[in-house]
């Protein structure tokens, strides 16, 4: 979410204040600088985890064990080593030494993260990729799409609002991403929602859509042009065309199916980040509004083995945030009077 960076900074500053306060308190009680530093840093880690979990990224599941383990080396060990140098060799006051250590470790953490992402970009850009998915990849994609569409029964209710969730399926030289999420649009009827989606028929204003227009329409079918921006490891812009078909299932429910019929990377070439794109929408009238859910399937290139562990952490985050932007844009658009 857009607010995450600001919230991250606020939580980090509060954690820093707690660490300094704990260190000052413990040393005033006669603790040595080493145990006091370890306890103070751990107090800041616990604080940061609690607030990141409930405030910065309230929509995501977290693990304190993973969070603590991932920050132990840089936060605890780094602080202790720097504190040893500042206190024992430079003879700085303990609190001042810790403030300086925190500043250096924050810079080091940023540089490490920034370099990892930079390395990932270089490896993705340098690794060879086919200009189009292989025949085997297309067979696997078509089978997955068919199985997914068979499970999307019209009788299934999807009215429970939930945050985006999904997974990535490795099919050899390609990857299928399967994500779904939902949102509740208050104070709108299903008839009004369907009318506004089909008239004018272009996507609601959102960061991922640079331009769009309706190429043709026929009853409940739209053929759309969309200039689409995908921000993942790198930012790539595509000229795309989509066939979107709306279907009224019952007086209280409807669905829509969107299939990309053309995907061309702007500027030439093909980095393989988006080869296919399908989305399936379900709309249900409920008390007070309409519940909207979406299932999104994409086909893209595989990533090099060397960077798969890092990509496995970055790509789901990007997919989740992209879907959240889409759902929030839809709610904002349809909630306007």
C-alpha positions as CSV (number, residue, x, y, z in Angstrom):
1,X,0.0,0.0,0.0
2,X,1.1,3.6,-0.6
3,X,1.1,4.4,3.1
4,X,3.5,1.6,4.0
5,X,6.7,3.5,3.5
6,X,5.5,6.4,5.7
7,X,4.2,3.9,8.3
8,X,7.5,2.0,8.2
9,X,9.5,5.2,9.0
10,X,7.1,6.1,11.8
11,X,7.4,2.6,13.4
12,X,11.2,2.7,12.9
13,X,11.6,6.0,14.6
14,X,9.4,4.8,17.5
15,X,11.5,1.7,17.8
16,X,14.7,3.8,17.8
17,X,13.3,5.9,20.7
18,X,12.4,2.7,22.6
19,X,15.9,1.3,22.0
20,X,17.7,4.4,23.2
21,X,15.3,4.8,26.3
22,X,15.8,1.1,27.2
23,X,19.6,1.4,26.9
24,X,19.7,4.6,29.0
25,X,17.5,3.0,31.7
26,X,19.4,-0.3,31.9
27,X,22.8,1.4,32.0
28,X,21.5,3.8,34.7
29,X,20.6,0.6,36.7
30,X,24.2,-0.6,36.5
31,X,24.0,-2.9,33.5
32,X,27.1,-3.2,31.3
33,X,26.9,-1.8,27.8
34,X,26.9,-5.2,26.2
35,X,23.9,-6.9,27.9
36,X,22.0,-3.5,27.9
37,X,22.6,-3.1,24.1
38,X,21.3,-6.7,23.4
39,X,18.2,-6.2,25.5
40,X,17.5,-2.7,24.1
41,X,17.8,-3.9,20.5
42,X,15.6,-6.9,21.1
43,X,13.0,-4.6,22.7
44,X,13.0,-2.4,19.6
45,X,12.7,-5.5,17.4
46,X,9.6,-6.7,19.4
47,X,8.1,-3.3,19.2
48,X,8.7,-3.0,15.4
49,X,7.2,-6.4,14.7
50,X,4.0,-5.7,16.7
51,X,3.4,-2.4,14.9
52,X,4.5,-3.6,11.4
53,X,2.1,-6.5,11.8
54,X,-0.8,-4.4,13.0
55,X,-0.1,-1.0,11.4
56,X,2.4,-1.0,8.5
57,X,1.3,-4.2,6.8
58,X,-2.0,-5.1,8.6
59,X,-3.1,-6.9,5.4
60,X,-0.3,-9.5,5.5
61,X,0.4,-12.5,7.6
62,X,3.7,-12.4,9.5
63,X,6.0,-14.6,11.6
64,X,7.8,-13.2,14.6
65,X,10.3,-16.0,14.4
66,X,11.2,-15.1,10.8
67,X,11.2,-11.4,11.5
68,X,13.4,-11.8,14.6
69,X,15.8,-14.1,12.8
70,X,16.1,-11.9,9.8
71,X,17.0,-8.8,11.9
72,X,19.1,-10.5,14.5
73,X,22.3,-10.5,12.5
74,X,22.1,-6.9,11.3
75,X,20.4,-5.3,14.3
76,X,21.9,-7.2,17.3
77,X,25.3,-8.3,16.0
78,X,25.8,-5.1,14.1
79,X,24.9,-2.9,17.0
80,X,27.1,-4.9,19.4
81,X,30.2,-4.7,17.1
82,X,29.8,-1.0,16.5
83,X,29.1,-0.4,20.2
84,X,32.3,-2.2,21.1
85,X,34.3,0.0,18.8
86,X,32.6,3.3,19.9
87,X,32.6,2.6,23.6
88,X,35.8,0.7,24.2
89,X,38.1,2.3,21.5
90,X,36.6,5.8,21.0
91,X,35.3,6.0,24.6
92,X,32.0,7.6,23.5
93,X,29.1,7.7,26.0
94,X,26.9,4.6,25.7
95,X,23.7,6.3,24.5
96,X,25.5,8.5,22.0
97,X,27.4,5.4,20.7
98,X,24.2,3.5,20.3
99,X,22.5,6.4,18.4
100,X,25.5,6.4,16.0
101,X,25.4,2.6,15.7
102,X,21.7,2.7,14.8
103,X,22.3,5.3,12.1
104,X,25.1,3.3,10.5
105,X,23.2,0.0,10.6
106,X,20.2,1.7,9.0
107,X,22.3,2.9,6.2
108,X,24.0,-0.5,5.9
109,X,20.6,-2.3,5.8
110,X,19.4,0.1,3.0
111,X,22.6,-0.4,0.9
112,X,22.4,-4.2,1.3
113,X,18.7,-4.3,0.3
114,X,19.3,-1.9,-2.6
115,X,22.3,-3.9,-3.9
116,X,20.3,-7.1,-3.8
117,X,17.5,-5.7,-5.8
118,X,20.0,-4.2,-8.2
119,X,21.7,-7.6,-8.7
120,X,18.3,-9.2,-9.2
121,X,17.5,-6.6,-12.0
122,X,20.8,-7.3,-13.7
123,X,20.5,-11.0,-13.6
124,X,16.9,-10.9,-15.0
125,X,17.9,-8.5,-17.7
126,X,21.0,-10.5,-18.7
127,X,19.4,-13.9,-18.6
128,X,18.1,-15.2,-22.0
129,X,14.4,-15.4,-22.6
130,X,12.3,-16.5,-25.5
131,X,10.4,-13.9,-27.3
132,X,7.2,-15.9,-26.7
133,X,6.2,-18.7,-24.4
134,X,7.2,-22.2,-25.5
135,X,4.7,-24.7,-26.8
136,X,4.9,-26.7,-23.5
137,X,4.3,-23.5,-21.5
138,X,1.2,-22.7,-23.5
139,X,-0.1,-26.3,-23.1
140,X,0.4,-26.0,-19.3
141,X,-1.3,-22.5,-19.3
142,X,-4.3,-23.6,-21.3
143,X,-4.8,-26.6,-19.0
144,X,-4.5,-24.4,-15.9
145,X,-7.0,-21.9,-17.4
146,X,-9.5,-24.6,-18.3
147,X,-9.3,-26.2,-14.8
148,X,-9.7,-22.7,-13.2
149,X,-12.7,-21.8,-15.3
150,X,-14.3,-25.2,-14.5
151,X,-14.1,-24.4,-10.8
152,X,-15.6,-21.0,-11.2
153,X,-19.2,-22.2,-10.9
154,X,-21.9,-19.7,-11.1
155,X,-23.6,-21.1,-8.0
156,X,-20.6,-20.3,-5.8
157,X,-21.0,-17.3,-3.6
158,X,-17.9,-15.0,-3.3
159,X,-19.4,-12.3,-1.1
160,X,-16.9,-12.6,1.7
161,X,-14.5,-9.7,1.5
162,X,-10.9,-10.8,1.9
163,X,-7.4,-9.4,1.2
164,X,-5.6,-10.5,-1.9
165,X,-3.9,-13.9,-1.7
166,X,-2.4,-16.2,-4.3
167,X,0.5,-18.4,-5.4
168,X,3.0,-18.9,-8.1
169,X,3.2,-22.1,-10.1
170,X,6.5,-23.1,-11.7
171,X,5.9,-24.8,-15.1
172,X,9.5,-25.1,-16.2
173,X,10.5,-22.2,-18.6
174,X,7.5,-20.1,-17.5
175,X,5.5,-19.2,-14.4
176,X,1.7,-18.9,-13.7
177,X,0.6,-16.4,-11.1
178,X,-2.8,-17.1,-9.6
179,X,-4.2,-14.3,-7.4
180,X,-7.7,-13.5,-6.0
181,X,-9.2,-10.8,-3.9
182,X,-12.4,-9.0,-3.2
183,X,-13.8,-5.7,-2.1
184,X,-17.2,-4.4,-0.9
185,X,-18.7,-1.4,-2.8
186,X,-21.2,0.2,-0.4
187,X,-24.4,2.1,-1.3
188,X,-24.5,0.8,-4.9
189,X,-26.9,-1.6,-6.7
190,X,-25.8,-4.4,-9.0
191,X,-27.6,-2.7,-11.9
192,X,-25.8,0.6,-11.3
193,X,-22.5,-1.2,-11.0
194,X,-22.8,-3.1,-14.2
195,X,-24.0,0.0,-16.1
196,X,-21.0,2.1,-14.9
197,X,-18.6,-0.7,-15.7
198,X,-19.9,-1.0,-19.3
199,X,-20.5,2.7,-19.9
200,X,-18.0,4.0,-20.8
201,X,-16.4,0.5,-20.5
202,X,-12.8,1.6,-19.8
203,X,-11.1,0.6,-16.5
204,X,-11.5,2.9,-13.4
205,X,-8.6,5.4,-13.1
206,X,-5.6,3.7,-11.5
207,X,-1.8,3.9,-11.5
208,X,-1.4,0.7,-13.5
209,X,-3.5,2.0,-16.5
210,X,-1.9,4.9,-18.5
211,X,-4.5,5.0,-21.3
212,X,-7.6,3.1,-22.4
213,X,-10.5,3.2,-24.8
214,X,-13.2,1.0,-26.2
215,X,-12.3,-0.4,-29.6
216,X,-15.7,-2.0,-30.2
217,X,-18.8,-3.2,-28.3
218,X,-21.6,-5.7,-28.9
219,X,-24.4,-6.2,-26.3
220,X,-22.5,-7.3,-23.2
221,X,-19.1,-7.7,-24.8
222,X,-16.3,-5.1,-24.9
223,X,-13.1,-5.1,-26.9
224,X,-10.7,-2.8,-25.1
225,X,-7.4,-1.2,-25.6
226,X,-5.3,-0.6,-22.5
227,X,-1.8,0.8,-22.1
228,X,-0.8,-1.2,-19.0
229,X,2.1,-0.5,-16.7
230,X,3.5,-3.4,-14.6
231,X,5.8,-2.4,-11.8
232,X,7.8,-5.4,-10.5
233,X,11.5,-5.7,-10.4
234,X,11.5,-3.3,-13.3
235,X,8.8,-1.1,-14.8
236,X,7.4,-2.3,-18.1
237,X,4.7,-0.8,-20.2
238,X,2.5,-2.8,-22.6
239,X,0.0,-2.0,-25.3
240,X,-2.8,-4.6,-24.7
241,X,-6.2,-5.5,-26.1
242,X,-8.8,-7.4,-24.1
243,X,-12.1,-9.1,-24.8
244,X,-14.4,-8.6,-21.8
245,X,-17.8,-10.3,-21.5
246,X,-20.4,-9.6,-18.9
247,X,-23.1,-12.1,-17.9
248,X,-26.1,-11.6,-15.7
249,X,-26.5,-14.9,-13.8
250,X,-29.4,-14.1,-11.4
251,X,-31.2,-11.0,-10.3
252,X,-28.6,-10.7,-7.5
253,X,-25.4,-11.9,-9.2
254,X,-23.3,-11.3,-12.4
255,X,-19.9,-12.2,-13.7
256,X,-17.3,-10.9,-16.2
257,X,-14.5,-12.6,-18.1
258,X,-11.6,-10.7,-19.5
259,X,-8.9,-12.3,-21.8
260,X,-6.0,-10.4,-23.2
261,X,-5.9,-10.9,-26.9
262,X,-2.8,-8.8,-27.6
263,X,0.2,-8.0,-25.3
264,X,3.0,-6.0,-26.8
265,X,5.9,-4.4,-24.8
266,X,6.3,-0.7,-25.6
267,X,9.7,0.1,-27.0
268,X,10.1,-3.2,-28.7
269,X,11.6,-6.5,-27.4
270,X,10.0,-8.8,-24.9
271,X,11.4,-9.2,-21.4
272,X,8.9,-12.0,-20.8
273,X,7.3,-10.4,-17.7
274,X,3.7,-10.7,-19.1
275,X,2.8,-13.2,-21.8
276,X,-0.9,-13.9,-21.0
277,X,-3.5,-12.3,-18.7
278,X,-6.9,-13.5,-17.8
279,X,-9.3,-12.2,-15.1
280,X,-12.6,-13.4,-13.8
281,X,-15.0,-11.1,-11.9
282,X,-18.0,-12.0,-9.8
283,X,-20.5,-9.5,-8.5
284,X,-23.1,-10.1,-5.9
285,X,-25.8,-7.8,-4.5
286,X,-25.9,-7.9,-0.7
287,X,-27.4,-5.7,2.0
288,X,-25.9,-2.3,1.6
289,X,-24.0,-2.7,-1.6
290,X,-22.2,-5.1,-3.9
291,X,-19.5,-7.6,-3.1
292,X,-16.9,-7.8,-5.9
293,X,-14.3,-10.6,-6.3
294,X,-11.7,-11.1,-8.9
295,X,-9.4,-14.0,-9.9
296,X,-6.4,-13.0,-12.0
297,X,-4.2,-15.4,-13.9
298,X,-0.9,-14.4,-15.6
299,X,1.7,-16.2,-17.6
300,X,5.3,-14.9,-17.5
301,X,8.9,-16.1,-17.9
302,X,10.7,-18.1,-15.3
303,X,13.4,-16.4,-13.3
304,X,17.1,-17.6,-13.0
305,X,17.7,-20.2,-10.4
306,X,20.2,-18.0,-8.7
307,X,17.7,-15.3,-7.9
308,X,14.6,-17.4,-7.3
309,X,14.8,-17.2,-3.5
310,X,14.8,-13.4,-3.7
311,X,12.2,-13.2,-6.4
312,X,10.0,-15.5,-4.4
313,X,9.8,-12.8,-1.7
314,X,9.4,-9.8,-4.1
315,X,7.0,-11.0,-6.7
316,X,4.2,-12.0,-4.4
317,X,4.4,-8.6,-2.7
318,X,4.2,-6.8,-6.0
319,X,1.3,-9.0,-7.1
320,X,-0.6,-8.4,-3.9
321,X,-0.1,-4.7,-4.0
322,X,-1.1,-4.5,-7.7
323,X,-4.4,-6.3,-7.0
324,X,-5.0,-4.1,-4.0
325,X,-4.6,-1.0,-6.2
326,X,-7.0,-2.4,-8.7
327,X,-9.7,-3.2,-6.1
328,X,-9.2,0.1,-4.3
329,X,-9.5,2.0,-7.6
330,X,-12.7,0.1,-8.4
331,X,-14.2,0.9,-5.0
332,X,-13.2,4.6,-5.3
333,X,-14.7,4.9,-8.8
334,X,-18.0,3.1,-8.0
335,X,-18.4,4.9,-4.6
336,X,-18.5,8.3,-6.3
337,X,-22.0,9.7,-6.5
